Amino acid sequence: MSSIIQLLPDHVANQIAAGEVVQRPASVVKELLENAVDAKATDIKLIVKDAGKTLVQVIDNGIGMSVTDARLCFERHATSKIRHAEDLFAIHTKGFRGEALASIASIAHVELKTRQEQDELGTHIIIDGSKFIAQDPAVLPKGTSFAVKNLFFNIPARRNFLKSDHVEFRHVMDEFHRVALAHPNIHFTLIHNGSEMFNLPSSNYRQRIVAIFAGKTNEKLVPVTEETDLLSIQGFVGKPEFAKKNKGEQFFFVNDRFIRSSYLHHAVLAAYEGLMREGMQPSYFLYLQVPTHSIDINIHPTKTEIKFDDEQALYAILRSAVKHSLGQFNVAPILDFERDPNLDTPYDYQNKTAGTPAIEVDRNYNPFAAEAPKQRGTDRTTLGSGGYVGHHFSKPAASPTWESLYVGLKHEAEAFDNAMTQVAPEVEIAPSLFNSQETESTTQKTYQLQRKYVVSPIKSGLMLIDQNRAHQRILYEQYLTNMTVHKAASQQLLFPLPLHFNPVELHLLHELQDGLQTVGFSFDRWDSDCVFVSGIPITTSESTIVQLLEEIVHAFQEGLSDSYSQNDTLAKSMARSLAVKNGACLSDKEMDALVNNLFACKEPNISPFQKPTFITLSMDEIDKKFNL
């Protein structure tokens, strides 16, 4: 019998590895940026086209590669980061496995240009799907230029799984932010589709955070510093009043490497306990330094998860450091038994002496003296000596006595009882199950259950309506009608409202400007980090505009409703944000309007997110419950 086990060809093995290493264009961005940082570059430029689907190019001024290294870097398990197995527990560089470049070269058109400082000529290599097309000497500047074109060109199935440009570019931005935040001493530049998105000069941690997220980020930051034998913490956390619903501005860096850790994230949330509303997420940018032998970073292919030796100690230290910083900068309430600022003497009274209070005694006052007899028809006023002075009024006119009010009442009552006895015959009244006897017109047809469901009786039984999903369906169809048929009404603000966003969010809002205007938004002008809103939809209030626009941007970045048009995504995002929430108390008129408007929709059965809006219970189902 012949053997059935065979060695895979290198290009097939590389493509299999690419499925693990290269998931989307952002994976290529991460690998190339980290290689540039490991090459000791001080200036790194990232050029992206079509969210990385067409081109991802990284240009740096690092140490470059020799002719041999330039060819060898595309081989599997070829790396300059480690030499022995023990090096895995003392890693100070970024990627180290040696499979990424070989995997990238197997699924894209790759062009490498590199030169070392001491060499006169550099090396130019072209690879198409693991096939070496050319390798020639060339006149090049010091450093490396790595261009990846047409990602997944030879695996169309993988390319079809990529999301829209908005979603893919958000992942590219995430990787760019993680590397740029970890290395503020390096000058980073990002160019997308020919326009410069970021130009971040060398700076410190705080300046780098403010340069990336712009707006009023500097006002939100509270510094955190802690030094222990196990852990060194530096960084910033956001003030509770600036918390958001999404987790966009949460970064942990361990030894200058971005990581995800739900355990450490819980430690930060514990420090904010009682300071934020439920469901809100704080911002934090925390840089942790730990001994390399106390962590294991080889437990995840993307190296974004780390195993710590003593997680409980790190949890306690991190929670205490964040809580101490919030209290130190008067963000959180603190206990101080030494000084109470409420007891401080005002400046105007510091040099004044306290006066001795004067005591006045009424020596003529006698508590045992008999009270003066009360006189009818007088108004008495109390004096300081305890006596009274009388003011006499005129005597009122004589009024009839009380006995005269009931004269003849007994005879009228007897006459009324005799008349009722003769007119109305005796009728036997059956006992009623309920005391109240309401007519059909006054009976409430709908009522609210647990402030979540609207209960409405129907001919065949009972109907339960989810108020949040039903309102989403109503608003969704209203916004689509406004976008496609006519423009929605807008309420103009007396003064334009300035809203601050980072450059990426502002660029996305600018692309959505036409769609936002059809639903009622009006924009006065656009600045580098701010947009001035002059009009808002009539269904919203000025206080909710910031949260609404943030949720719209987040929805597009997360790829909400990827398969539909931009208007559809915008309508869904606004409907989800503005719909009445579960827990809100509705009046009778509001419940009736909700039911009527829901069944006036084209598709009342499901919400915009394909969830049922109501269910029905037939009389048979209800009867079966009682027959059990």
C-alpha positions as CSV (number, residue, x, y, z in Angstrom):
1,M,0.0,0.0,0.0
2,S,1.4,3.4,-1.0
3,S,2.0,6.1,1.6
4,I,-0.7,8.7,2.0
5,I,1.2,11.3,4.0
6,Q,3.1,13.9,2.0
7,L,5.0,17.1,2.7
8,L,3.1,20.2,1.6
9,P,4.8,22.4,-0.9
10,D,6.1,25.7,0.6
11,H,3.6,27.9,-1.2
12,V,0.7,25.8,0.1
13,A,2.1,25.8,3.6
14,N,2.6,29.6,3.4
15,Q,-1.0,30.1,2.3
16,I,-2.3,28.0,5.2
17,A,-0.2,30.0,7.6
18,A,-1.5,33.2,6.0
19,G,-5.0,32.1,7.1
20,E,-3.8,32.4,10.7
21,V,-1.5,35.3,10.5
22,V,-3.1,37.5,7.8
23,Q,-6.8,37.9,8.4
24,R,-7.3,41.3,6.8
25,P,-5.2,44.3,5.6
26,A,-4.8,45.5,9.2
27,S,-2.7,42.3,9.9
28,V,-0.2,43.4,7.2
29,V,-0.1,46.9,8.6
30,K,0.7,45.5,12.1
31,E,3.5,43.3,10.8
32,L,5.2,45.9,8.7
33,L,4.9,48.7,11.3
34,E,6.4,46.5,14.0
35,N,9.2,45.4,11.7
36,A,10.0,49.1,11.1
37,V,10.0,49.8,14.8
38,D,12.4,46.8,15.4
39,A,14.6,48.2,12.7
40,K,15.2,51.2,14.9
41,A,13.5,53.7,12.6
42,T,12.8,57.2,13.7
43,D,10.5,58.1,10.8
44,I,7.8,55.7,9.6
45,K,5.3,56.5,6.8
46,L,2.2,54.3,6.2
47,I,0.5,54.6,2.8
48,V,-2.8,52.9,2.3
49,K,-5.2,52.7,-0.7
50,D,-8.8,51.4,-0.5
51,A,-8.4,50.5,3.2
52,G,-5.4,48.3,2.4
53,K,-7.1,46.1,-0.2
54,T,-5.2,47.7,-3.1
55,L,-2.0,48.9,-1.3
56,V,-0.3,48.8,2.0
57,Q,3.2,50.4,2.0
58,V,5.5,51.1,4.9
59,I,8.5,53.3,4.4
60,D,11.1,53.7,7.2
61,N,14.6,55.1,7.8
62,G,15.8,52.1,9.8
63,I,18.9,50.1,9.6
64,G,17.8,48.3,6.4
65,M,18.8,44.8,5.2
66,S,21.7,43.3,3.3
67,V,21.2,41.4,0.0
68,T,21.2,38.1,1.8
69,D,18.8,39.2,4.5
70,A,16.4,40.7,2.0
71,R,16.0,37.4,0.2
72,L,16.0,35.3,3.4
73,C,13.3,37.3,5.2
74,F,10.7,35.7,2.9
75,E,11.6,32.2,4.0
76,R,9.5,30.4,6.7
77,H,10.8,30.6,10.2
78,A,13.5,33.0,9.2
79,T,13.8,35.7,11.9
80,S,16.4,38.0,13.5
81,K,14.6,38.3,16.8
82,I,15.5,35.0,18.5
83,R,18.2,32.4,18.5
84,H,17.3,29.9,21.2
85,A,14.2,28.7,22.9
86,E,15.1,30.6,26.0
87,D,14.8,33.8,24.1
88,L,11.0,33.4,24.0
89,F,11.0,34.4,27.7
90,A,13.2,37.5,27.2
91,I,11.7,39.2,24.2
92,H,12.0,43.0,23.8
93,T,11.0,43.2,20.1
94,K,7.7,42.8,18.3
95,G,6.9,40.0,16.0
96,F,9.3,37.1,16.3
97,R,7.8,33.9,14.8
98,G,9.2,34.4,11.3
99,E,6.1,33.4,9.3
100,A,4.4,36.7,8.6
101,L,6.5,37.9,5.6
102,A,6.4,34.5,4.0
103,S,2.6,34.3,4.5
104,I,2.1,37.8,3.1
105,A,4.3,37.1,0.0
106,S,2.2,34.0,-0.7
107,I,-1.1,35.9,-1.1
108,A,-0.1,39.3,-2.5
109,H,2.2,41.2,-4.9
110,V,5.1,42.3,-2.8
111,E,7.8,44.8,-3.6
112,L,10.8,45.3,-1.3
113,K,13.4,48.1,-1.5
114,T,16.0,48.2,1.2
115,R,19.6,49.6,1.8
116,Q,21.9,49.6,4.7
117,E,23.7,52.8,5.6
118,Q,27.2,51.5,4.8
119,D,26.2,50.1,1.4
120,E,26.3,52.1,-1.8
121,L,23.5,50.2,-3.5
122,G,20.4,48.6,-2.1
123,T,18.3,45.6,-3.1
124,H,15.0,45.6,-5.0
125,I,12.9,42.4,-4.9
126,I,9.6,41.6,-6.6
127,I,7.5,38.6,-5.5
128,D,4.1,37.5,-6.9
129,G,2.4,34.8,-4.8
130,S,5.6,33.2,-3.4
131,K,7.2,33.4,-6.8
132,F,10.4,35.5,-7.1
133,I,10.1,37.6,-10.2
134,A,13.2,39.8,-9.8
135,Q,16.0,40.7,-7.5
136,D,18.2,43.6,-8.7
137,P,20.5,46.2,-7.1
138,A,19.2,49.7,-7.1
139,V,20.0,53.2,-5.9
140,L,17.8,53.6,-2.8
141,P,17.7,55.8,0.4
142,K,18.7,54.3,3.7
143,G,16.0,52.2,5.2
144,T,13.3,49.9,3.9
145,S,10.2,50.3,1.7
146,F,7.8,47.4,1.9
147,A,4.8,47.5,-0.5
148,V,2.0,44.9,-0.4
149,K,-0.4,45.1,-3.4
150,N,-3.7,43.3,-4.2
151,L,-4.0,41.4,-1.0
152,F,-5.6,37.9,-1.5
153,F,-5.4,38.2,-5.3
154,N,-4.9,34.5,-5.6
155,I,-7.5,33.5,-3.0
156,P,-10.7,35.3,-4.1
157,A,-12.8,33.5,-1.5
158,R,-10.8,35.2,1.3
159,R,-11.0,38.5,-0.5
160,N,-14.8,38.3,-0.6
161,F,-14.9,37.9,3.1
162,L,-13.4,41.3,3.6
163,K,-15.8,44.0,4.9
164,S,-16.5,47.4,3.5
165,D,-13.8,50.1,3.2
166,H,-15.1,51.9,6.3
167,V,-14.7,48.7,8.5
168,E,-11.4,47.6,7.1
169,F,-9.9,51.1,7.4
170,R,-11.1,51.2,11.0
171,H,-9.0,48.1,11.7
172,V,-6.1,49.7,9.9
173,M,-6.4,52.7,12.1
174,D,-6.6,50.6,15.2
175,E,-3.3,49.0,14.4
176,F,-1.7,52.3,13.5
177,H,-2.9,53.8,16.8
178,R,-1.5,50.9,18.8
179,V,2.0,51.2,17.4
180,A,2.0,55.0,17.4
181,L,0.8,55.2,21.0
182,A,3.4,52.7,22.2
183,H,6.3,54.6,20.5
184,P,5.8,58.4,20.9
185,N,9.5,59.0,20.2
186,I,9.0,57.9,16.5
187,H,7.6,60.2,13.8
188,F,4.6,58.5,12.2
189,T,2.7,59.6,9.1
190,L,-0.5,58.0,7.6
191,I,-1.7,58.7,4.1
192,H,-5.0,57.1,2.9
193,N,-6.1,57.4,-0.7
194,G,-3.7,60.3,-1.3
195,S,-4.8,62.4,1.7
196,E,-2.8,62.8,4.9
197,M,-4.7,61.5,7.8
198,F,-2.1,61.8,10.6
199,N,1.3,63.5,10.9
200,L,2.6,62.7,14.4
201,P,6.0,64.2,15.2
202,S,8.2,62.8,18.0
203,S,6.7,63.8,21.4
204,N,5.8,62.4,24.8
205,Y,3.0,60.1,25.8
206,R,0.5,62.9,26.5
207,Q,1.2,64.8,23.4
208,R,0.9,61.7,21.3
209,I,-2.5,60.8,22.8
210,V,-3.8,64.3,22.2
211,A,-2.4,64.4,18.6
212,I,-4.2,61.1,17.7
213,F,-7.6,61.7,19.4
214,A,-7.6,65.5,19.1
215,G,-10.6,67.4,20.4
216,K,-10.7,68.0,24.1
217,T,-8.7,64.9,24.9
218,N,-6.2,66.9,27.0
219,E,-9.0,68.0,29.4
220,K,-10.1,64.4,29.8
221,L,-6.8,62.9,30.9
222,V,-5.8,62.1,34.5
223,P,-2.2,60.9,35.0
224,V,-1.5,57.6,36.6
225,T,1.9,56.7,38.1
226,E,2.9,53.8,40.3
227,E,6.3,52.1,40.9
228,T,6.5,48.7,42.6
229,D,8.9,45.7,42.4
230,L,6.4,43.7,40.4
231,L,5.0,46.4,38.1
232,S,5.7,49.9,36.9
233,I,2.6,51.9,35.7
234,Q,2.5,55.1,33.7
235,G,-0.2,56.6,31.6
236,F,-3.5,58.3,31.8
237,V,-7.2,57.5,32.5
238,G,-10.2,59.5,31.4
239,K,-12.5,61.5,33.7
240,P,-15.8,59.8,34.4
241,E,-17.9,62.5,32.9
242,F,-16.3,61.8,29.5
243,A,-17.1,58.1,29.5
244,K,-18.6,56.6,26.3
245,K,-20.7,53.6,25.4
246,N,-18.0,52.0,23.2
247,K,-14.5,50.8,24.0
248,G,-12.7,52.8,21.4
249,E,-10.2,54.5,23.6
250,Q,-8.9,51.7,25.9
251,F,-5.3,50.7,25.5
252,F,-3.0,48.5,27.6
253,F,0.7,48.3,26.7
254,V,3.0,45.8,28.4
255,N,6.7,46.4,27.6
256,D,5.6,48.6,24.7
257,R,3.4,45.9,23.2
258,F,-0.3,46.4,22.9
259,I,-2.3,43.7,24.6
260,R,-5.9,42.8,25.5
261,S,-6.8,41.7,29.0
262,S,-10.3,41.4,30.3
263,Y,-8.8,40.8,33.8
264,L,-6.9,44.1,33.8
265,H,-9.9,45.8,32.2
266,H,-12.0,44.7,35.1
267,A,-9.5,46.2,37.5
268,V,-9.8,49.6,35.9
269,L,-13.6,49.4,35.9
270,A,-13.5,48.5,39.6
271,A,-11.6,51.7,40.3
272,Y,-14.4,53.6,38.6
273,E,-17.1,51.9,40.7
274,G,-19.8,54.4,41.6
275,L,-18.5,57.2,39.3
276,M,-20.1,56.3,36.0
277,R,-23.5,55.3,34.8
278,E,-24.2,51.7,34.0
279,G,-23.1,50.7,30.5
280,M,-20.5,53.4,30.1
281,Q,-16.8,52.7,29.4
282,P,-13.9,54.9,30.6
283,S,-11.0,55.8,28.5
284,Y,-7.5,54.7,29.5
285,F,-4.0,54.6,28.1
286,L,-1.9,52.6,30.5
287,Y,1.8,51.6,30.0
288,L,2.9,48.7,32.1
289,Q,6.5,47.6,32.5
290,V,7.1,44.1,33.9
291,P,10.1,41.7,34.0
292,T,10.2,39.8,30.7
293,H,10.6,36.4,32.6
294,S,7.3,37.0,34.4
295,I,5.1,37.0,31.2
296,D,4.4,34.6,28.4
297,I,3.4,36.3,25.1
298,N,3.5,33.2,22.9
299,I,-0.1,32.1,23.8
300,H,-1.9,33.8,20.9
301,P,-0.9,34.0,17.1
302,T,-1.3,37.8,17.0
303,K,0.6,38.2,20.4
304,T,-2.2,40.4,21.8
305,E,-2.8,38.2,24.8
306,I,-0.3,37.7,27.6
307,K,-0.1,35.3,30.5
308,F,1.1,36.8,33.7
309,D,2.7,34.9,36.6
310,D,0.8,36.8,39.3
311,E,-2.3,38.2,37.9
312,Q,-4.0,38.9,41.3
313,A,-1.1,41.1,42.5
314,L,-1.2,43.1,39.2
315,Y,-5.0,43.4,39.5
316,A,-4.7,44.9,43.0
317,I,-1.9,47.3,42.1
318,L,-3.6,48.5,39.0
319,R,-6.9,49.1,40.7
320,S,-5.3,51.0,43.6
321,A,-3.2,53.1,41.3
322,V,-6.2,54.2,39.1
323,K,-8.4,54.8,42.2
324,H,-5.6,56.8,43.9
325,S,-5.1,59.0,40.8
326,L,-8.9,59.7,40.5
327,G,-9.0,60.8,44.1
328,Q,-5.7,62.7,44.0
329,F,-7.0,65.0,41.2
330,N,-10.4,65.5,42.9
331,V,-12.2,63.4,40.3
332,A,-13.4,60.9,42.8
333,P,-14.5,61.7,46.4
334,I,-11.9,61.0,49.0
335,L,-11.8,60.8,52.8
336,D,-9.6,63.4,54.5
337,F,-9.7,63.5,58.3
338,E,-7.1,66.3,58.6
339,R,-8.9,69.1,56.8
340,D,-12.4,70.1,55.8
341,P,-12.5,72.8,53.2
342,N,-16.0,73.8,54.3
343,L,-14.6,75.0,57.6
344,D,-12.0,77.3,56.0
345,T,-12.3,81.0,57.0
346,P,-13.3,83.2,54.1
347,Y,-10.6,85.8,53.1
348,D,-12.8,88.8,54.0
349,Y,-13.0,87.6,57.7
350,Q,-9.5,86.4,58.3
351,N,-8.3,89.5,60.0
352,K,-11.5,90.3,61.9
353,T,-12.0,89.5,65.5
354,A,-15.1,87.7,66.7
355,G,-17.6,89.9,68.6
356,T,-19.1,88.9,72.0
357,P,-22.8,88.2,71.6
358,A,-25.1,90.4,73.7
359,I,-27.8,88.9,75.9
360,E,-31.1,90.7,76.5
361,V,-33.5,89.5,79.2
362,D,-37.1,90.6,79.7
363,R,-37.1,91.0,83.5
364,N,-40.9,91.7,83.6
365,Y,-41.8,88.3,82.1
366,N,-43.6,85.9,84.5
367,P,-44.5,82.5,83.1
368,F,-46.8,81.8,86.0
369,A,-49.0,84.9,85.5
370,A,-52.6,84.1,84.8
371,E,-53.5,84.4,81.1
372,A,-55.9,87.3,80.3
373,P,-59.4,86.2,79.5
374,K,-60.2,85.9,75.9
375,Q,-62.7,88.3,74.4
376,R,-64.8,87.5,71.4
377,G,-64.8,89.8,68.6
378,T,-61.2,91.1,69.3
379,D,-57.9,90.7,67.6
380,R,-55.1,90.4,70.1
381,T,-51.5,91.2,69.3
382,T,-48.6,89.9,71.5
383,L,-46.3,92.5,73.0
384,G,-42.7,92.1,74.2
385,S,-43.8,92.1,77.8
386,G,-46.2,89.3,77.4
387,G,-49.4,91.3,77.5
388,Y,-52.0,91.8,74.8
389,V,-53.7,94.8,73.2
390,G,-57.2,94.4,71.9
391,H,-58.6,95.8,68.6
392,H,-62.4,95.8,68.8
393,F,-64.5,95.1,65.7
394,S,-68.1,95.9,64.9
395,K,-70.6,93.3,66.0
396,P,-71.7,91.0,63.2
397,A,-75.3,90.9,62.0
398,A,-77.7,88.5,63.8
399,S,-77.9,85.1,62.1
400,P,-80.5,82.4,62.4
401,T,-80.0,79.7,65.0
402,W,-78.8,76.3,64.0
403,E,-82.0,74.6,65.0
404,S,-83.9,76.5,62.2
405,L,-81.8,74.8,59.5
406,Y,-83.4,71.3,60.1
407,V,-87.1,72.5,60.2
408,G,-89.1,70.3,57.8
409,L,-86.2,68.0,56.8
410,K,-87.7,64.9,58.4
411,H,-91.0,65.2,56.4
412,E,-89.1,65.7,53.1
413,A,-87.0,62.5,53.7
414,E,-90.1,60.4,54.4
415,A,-91.8,61.6,51.3
416,F,-88.8,60.8,49.1
417,D,-88.6,57.2,50.5
418,N,-92.3,56.6,49.8
419,A,-91.9,57.8,46.2
420,M,-88.9,55.5,45.4
421,T,-90.7,52.5,46.9
422,Q,-93.7,53.0,44.6
423,V,-91.8,53.6,41.4
424,A,-88.9,51.1,41.5
425,P,-89.7,47.4,42.1
426,E,-87.4,45.2,44.1
427,V,-84.7,43.7,41.9
428,E,-82.4,40.9,43.0
429,I,-78.8,42.0,42.4
430,A,-76.3,39.2,41.7
431,P,-72.8,39.5,43.3
432,S,-70.2,40.9,40.9
433,L,-66.6,39.5,40.5
434,F,-65.2,43.0,40.4
435,N,-66.4,46.0,42.3
436,S,-65.7,48.5,39.5
437,Q,-68.3,48.6,36.7
438,E,-66.6,50.3,33.7
439,T,-68.1,50.7,30.4
440,E,-66.4,49.5,27.2
441,S,-65.5,53.0,26.2
442,T,-63.6,53.7,29.4
443,T,-61.7,50.4,29.6
444,Q,-58.0,50.7,28.9
445,K,-57.2,48.6,25.8
446,T,-53.4,48.7,26.2
447,Y,-51.1,48.7,29.2
448,Q,-47.4,48.4,29.9
449,L,-45.8,45.3,31.4
450,Q,-42.5,45.8,33.4
451,R,-41.9,49.0,31.4
452,K,-40.7,46.8,28.5
453,Y,-43.7,45.3,26.8
454,V,-47.0,46.8,25.6
455,V,-49.9,44.4,26.1
456,S,-52.8,44.8,23.8
457,P,-55.9,42.5,23.6
458,I,-56.9,41.3,20.1
459,K,-59.8,39.3,18.8
460,S,-58.0,36.0,18.9
461,G,-56.2,36.5,22.2
462,L,-53.4,38.7,23.4
463,M,-50.5,40.6,21.8
464,L,-47.1,41.5,23.5
465,I,-45.1,44.3,21.8
466,D,-41.5,45.0,22.5
467,Q,-41.5,48.8,22.8
468,N,-37.9,49.3,21.9
469,R,-37.9,47.1,18.8
470,A,-41.3,48.4,17.7
471,H,-40.1,52.0,17.9
472,Q,-36.9,51.1,16.0
473,R,-39.0,49.8,13.1
474,I,-41.2,53.0,13.2
475,L,-38.2,55.4,13.2
476,Y,-36.3,53.3,10.6
477,E,-39.0,53.5,8.0
478,Q,-39.5,57.2,8.8
479,Y,-35.8,58.0,8.2
480,L,-35.7,56.0,5.0
481,T,-38.7,57.9,3.7
482,N,-37.1,61.2,4.6
483,M,-33.9,60.2,2.8
484,T,-35.5,58.8,-0.4
485,V,-38.8,60.8,-0.8
486,H,-38.4,64.2,1.0
487,K,-36.1,66.0,3.3
488,A,-36.9,65.8,7.0
489,A,-37.7,69.0,9.0
490,S,-34.9,70.5,11.0
491,Q,-34.9,72.7,14.1
492,Q,-32.3,75.4,13.9
493,L,-30.1,76.2,16.9
494,L,-29.8,79.8,18.2
495,F,-26.0,79.3,18.4
496,P,-24.0,76.6,16.4
497,L,-23.0,73.7,18.6
498,P,-19.3,72.8,18.4
499,L,-18.6,69.1,18.5
500,H,-15.0,67.7,18.7
501,F,-14.0,64.4,17.0
502,N,-10.7,62.8,16.1
503,P,-9.5,63.2,12.5
504,V,-10.8,59.7,11.4
505,E,-14.3,60.3,12.9
506,L,-14.4,63.8,11.4
507,H,-13.5,62.4,8.0
508,L,-16.3,59.8,8.2
509,L,-18.8,62.4,9.3
510,H,-17.9,64.5,6.3
511,E,-18.6,61.6,4.0
512,L,-22.0,61.1,5.7
513,Q,-22.9,64.8,5.5
514,D,-25.4,64.4,2.7
515,G,-27.2,61.6,4.4
516,L,-27.3,63.4,7.8
517,Q,-28.8,66.5,6.1
518,T,-31.7,64.5,4.7
519,V,-32.7,63.4,8.3
520,G,-32.6,66.9,9.7
521,F,-29.0,67.8,10.5
522,S,-27.4,71.1,9.3
523,F,-23.7,71.9,9.6
524,D,-22.3,75.4,9.8
525,R,-18.6,74.8,9.1
526,W,-15.9,72.1,9.5
527,D,-12.5,72.7,11.2
528,S,-9.5,70.4,11.6
529,D,-10.9,68.8,14.8
530,C,-14.4,70.2,15.2
531,V,-17.7,70.4,13.4
532,F,-20.3,73.1,14.1
533,V,-23.9,71.8,14.1
534,S,-26.5,74.5,13.3
535,G,-29.6,72.3,13.0
536,I,-30.8,69.0,14.4
537,P,-33.7,66.7,13.7
538,I,-37.0,67.7,15.4
539,T,-37.2,64.3,17.2
540,T,-33.9,64.9,19.1
541,S,-32.7,67.3,21.7
542,E,-29.5,69.3,21.8
543,S,-28.2,67.4,24.8
544,T,-28.3,64.0,22.9
545,I,-26.6,65.2,19.7
546,V,-23.0,64.3,20.8
547,Q,-24.0,60.8,21.8
548,L,-26.1,60.3,18.7
549,L,-23.3,61.3,16.3
550,E,-20.8,59.2,18.2
551,E,-23.0,56.2,17.9
552,I,-23.5,56.8,14.2
553,V,-19.7,56.9,13.6
554,H,-19.2,53.8,15.8
555,A,-21.9,52.0,13.8
556,F,-20.2,52.7,10.5
557,Q,-16.8,51.7,11.9
558,E,-18.2,48.5,13.3
559,G,-19.8,47.6,9.9
560,L,-23.4,47.8,10.9
561,S,-25.5,46.6,7.9
562,D,-22.5,46.1,5.6
563,S,-24.5,44.6,2.7
564,Y,-26.8,47.6,2.3
565,S,-26.5,51.2,1.2
566,Q,-25.1,54.1,3.3
567,N,-28.6,55.5,3.8
568,D,-29.8,52.2,5.2
569,T,-26.9,52.0,7.6
570,L,-27.6,55.6,8.7
571,A,-31.3,55.0,9.2
572,K,-30.6,51.9,11.3
573,S,-28.0,53.6,13.4
574,M,-30.3,56.6,14.2
575,A,-33.3,54.3,14.8
576,R,-31.3,52.3,17.4
577,S,-30.0,55.4,19.1
578,L,-33.3,57.4,19.3
579,A,-35.8,54.6,19.9
580,V,-37.5,54.5,23.3
581,K,-35.5,52.3,25.6
582,N,-36.7,49.4,27.8
583,G,-37.5,50.8,31.2
584,A,-39.2,54.0,30.0
585,C,-42.7,54.6,31.2
586,L,-45.2,55.3,28.5
587,S,-48.6,57.0,28.8
588,D,-51.8,55.7,27.4
589,K,-51.6,57.9,24.4
590,E,-48.0,57.0,23.7
591,M,-48.8,53.3,23.8
592,D,-51.8,53.7,21.5
593,A,-49.6,55.7,19.1
594,L,-46.9,53.1,19.2
595,V,-49.3,50.3,18.3
596,N,-51.0,52.2,15.5
597,N,-47.7,53.4,14.0
598,L,-46.2,50.0,14.2
599,F,-48.9,48.4,12.2
600,A,-48.8,51.2,9.7
601,C,-45.3,50.2,8.8
602,K,-44.5,48.1,5.7
603,E,-42.9,45.3,7.8
604,P,-44.2,45.5,11.3
605,N,-43.2,42.0,12.2
606,I,-39.5,42.5,12.6
607,S,-37.1,45.3,13.8
608,P,-34.5,46.7,11.5
609,F,-32.1,44.2,13.0
610,Q,-34.2,41.2,12.1
611,K,-35.6,40.7,15.6
612,P,-39.4,40.1,16.2
613,T,-41.3,43.1,17.4
614,F,-44.3,41.4,18.9
615,I,-45.7,37.9,19.7
616,T,-49.3,36.8,20.0
617,L,-51.0,34.4,22.5
618,S,-54.2,32.8,21.2
619,M,-57.1,32.0,23.5
620,D,-56.3,28.3,23.0
621,E,-52.8,28.7,24.3
622,I,-54.1,30.7,27.3
623,D,-56.8,28.1,28.0
624,K,-54.2,25.3,27.9
625,K,-52.3,27.1,30.6
626,F,-55.3,27.0,32.9
627,N,-56.1,23.3,32.1
628,L,-52.7,22.1,33.2
